[in-house]
């Protein structure tokens, strides 16, 4: 019952997934091939659509690569998120689901891990970007509690749609 708009720079995904989504849902989602680092392009997306919420899964996500290229990870993941949040604020879209990571816990002292575990123990730049973004969201909420944030922390999700048409299929790492 929702109109879905996808924004993706396709750096780690494939355009063919749109055909697969359409095959499954009988609806082709609107698609913009842009980078969240380009705030002006992102503003156009918000100007052309009427969003009530955003699900934010954009970001570089390879732990090993983040150790080799920390500046790229910090720039992409933090700047992209800041641009998204600024565009959301400008458009008065105040609901966000953020894809974080269980790696924010680092090496926890006990298992199972619950939400009370500290979120600042990441052992790599990728995980630290998730910690920083979570803190940004908490600070935004503290300054304006009309925002509605949901933070998902999980380990590597594995799986596919029951049709087998869509699932994890990255370009490269």
C-alpha positions as CSV (number, residue, x, y, z in Angstrom):
1,X,0.0,0.0,0.0
2,X,3.0,2.3,-0.1
3,X,4.6,4.0,-3.1
4,X,8.3,3.1,-2.9
5,X,11.0,5.4,-4.2
6,X,14.5,3.9,-4.4
7,X,17.6,6.1,-4.4
8,X,20.9,4.2,-5.1
9,X,24.1,5.1,-6.8
10,X,24.5,1.4,-7.9
11,X,28.1,1.3,-6.6
12,X,27.3,-2.0,-4.9
13,X,24.0,-3.1,-6.4
14,X,22.5,-3.9,-9.8
15,X,19.9,-2.0,-11.8
16,X,18.3,-5.4,-12.8
17,X,16.9,-5.7,-9.3
18,X,14.2,-3.2,-10.3
19,X,12.9,-5.7,-12.9
20,X,12.8,-8.4,-10.2
21,X,11.0,-6.2,-7.8
22,X,8.4,-5.4,-10.5
23,X,8.0,-9.1,-11.3
24,X,7.3,-9.9,-7.6
25,X,5.1,-6.9,-6.7
26,X,3.6,-6.1,-10.1
27,X,4.7,-2.5,-9.4
28,X,7.9,-0.8,-10.7
29,X,9.3,1.4,-8.0
30,X,10.4,4.9,-8.9
31,X,14.2,4.9,-9.1
32,X,16.8,7.7,-8.9
33,X,20.4,6.8,-9.6
34,X,22.1,9.4,-7.4
35,X,24.7,9.5,-4.7
36,X,23.7,10.7,-1.3
37,X,26.9,12.8,-1.3
38,X,25.2,15.0,-3.9
39,X,22.8,17.0,-1.7
40,X,21.4,19.0,-4.6
41,X,20.3,15.8,-6.5
42,X,18.9,14.4,-3.2
43,X,16.9,17.7,-2.7
44,X,15.4,17.1,-6.2
45,X,14.2,13.7,-5.1
46,X,12.5,15.2,-2.0
47,X,11.0,18.0,-4.2
48,X,9.5,15.6,-6.7
49,X,8.0,13.2,-4.1
50,X,5.9,13.4,-1.0
51,X,7.5,11.1,1.6
52,X,6.1,10.2,5.0
53,X,9.1,8.1,6.0
54,X,12.6,7.0,4.9
55,X,14.4,3.6,5.2
56,X,18.1,4.3,5.1
57,X,20.2,1.3,4.0
58,X,22.7,3.3,1.9
59,X,26.3,3.1,2.7
60,X,29.6,1.3,2.2
61,X,29.5,-1.9,4.3
62,X,32.6,-4.1,3.9
63,X,34.5,-4.3,7.2
64,X,37.9,-5.2,5.7
65,X,37.7,-2.5,3.0
66,X,36.8,0.1,5.7
67,X,40.1,-0.7,7.4
68,X,42.0,-0.2,4.1
69,X,40.0,2.9,3.1
70,X,38.8,4.6,6.3
71,X,38.4,8.1,4.9
72,X,36.2,6.8,2.1
73,X,34.0,5.1,4.6
74,X,33.7,8.1,6.9
75,X,33.0,10.4,4.0
76,X,30.5,8.3,2.3
77,X,28.6,6.9,5.3
78,X,28.6,10.1,7.5
79,X,28.3,12.8,4.8
80,X,25.6,10.8,2.9
81,X,23.6,10.4,6.1
82,X,24.0,14.0,7.1
83,X,22.8,15.1,3.6
84,X,19.8,12.7,3.9
85,X,18.9,14.0,7.3
86,X,19.1,17.7,6.1
87,X,16.9,17.0,3.2
88,X,14.4,15.2,5.4
89,X,14.4,18.1,7.8
90,X,13.9,20.6,5.0
91,X,11.0,18.5,3.7
92,X,9.6,17.9,7.2
93,X,9.9,14.1,6.8
94,X,10.7,13.0,10.4
95,X,10.4,9.2,10.3
96,X,13.5,7.2,9.6
97,X,14.5,3.5,9.9
98,X,18.3,3.3,10.0
99,X,20.2,0.2,9.1
100,X,23.0,0.0,11.7
101,X,25.0,-3.0,12.5
102,X,25.7,-5.4,15.4
103,X,29.4,-4.6,14.9
104,X,28.7,-1.4,16.9
105,X,29.1,-3.7,20.0
106,X,32.7,-4.7,19.2
107,X,33.6,-7.6,21.4
108,X,30.8,-7.7,24.0
109,X,31.4,-8.9,27.5
110,X,28.4,-11.1,27.5
111,X,25.9,-12.9,25.2
112,X,23.2,-12.6,24.3
113,X,23.6,-8.9,23.4
114,X,20.7,-6.6,24.1
115,X,20.1,-2.9,23.5
116,X,21.7,-1.9,26.8
117,X,25.1,-2.9,25.6
118,X,27.4,0.0,24.8
119,X,27.4,1.2,21.2
120,X,30.9,2.6,21.0
121,X,33.1,-0.4,20.9
122,X,33.3,-1.0,17.1
123,X,36.6,-2.3,16.0
124,X,36.7,-0.9,12.5
125,X,35.8,2.2,10.6
126,X,32.6,0.7,9.1
127,X,31.3,0.0,12.6
128,X,32.3,3.4,13.9
129,X,30.3,5.1,11.1
130,X,27.3,3.2,12.4
131,X,28.1,4.3,16.0
132,X,28.5,7.9,14.9
133,X,25.3,7.9,12.9
134,X,23.4,6.4,15.9
135,X,24.7,9.2,18.1
136,X,23.7,11.8,15.5
137,X,20.1,10.4,15.5
138,X,20.1,10.5,19.3
139,X,21.2,14.1,19.4
140,X,18.6,15.1,16.8
141,X,15.9,13.4,18.8
142,X,17.2,15.2,22.0
143,X,16.9,18.5,20.2
144,X,13.5,17.8,18.7
145,X,11.5,14.8,19.9
146,X,9.0,15.1,17.0
147,X,11.5,12.9,15.1
148,X,10.8,9.2,15.0
149,X,13.9,7.0,14.6
150,X,14.2,3.2,14.5
151,X,17.7,1.8,14.6
152,X,18.2,-1.8,13.4
153,X,21.3,-3.5,14.8
154,X,21.8,-7.0,13.3
155,X,24.5,-9.3,12.2
156,X,25.0,-10.3,8.5
157,X,21.5,-10.8,7.2
158,X,21.3,-13.7,4.8
159,X,18.5,-14.8,2.7
160,X,16.4,-14.0,-0.3
161,X,12.8,-13.6,-1.3
162,X,11.0,-16.9,-1.5
163,X,10.9,-16.6,-5.3
164,X,14.7,-16.5,-5.4
165,X,14.6,-13.4,-7.5
166,X,16.1,-11.0,-5.0
167,X,18.6,-11.3,-2.2
168,X,22.2,-10.4,-1.5
169,X,24.0,-9.9,-4.8
170,X,26.6,-7.1,-4.4
171,X,28.9,-5.8,-7.1
172,X,32.4,-6.7,-5.8
173,X,33.0,-6.6,-2.1
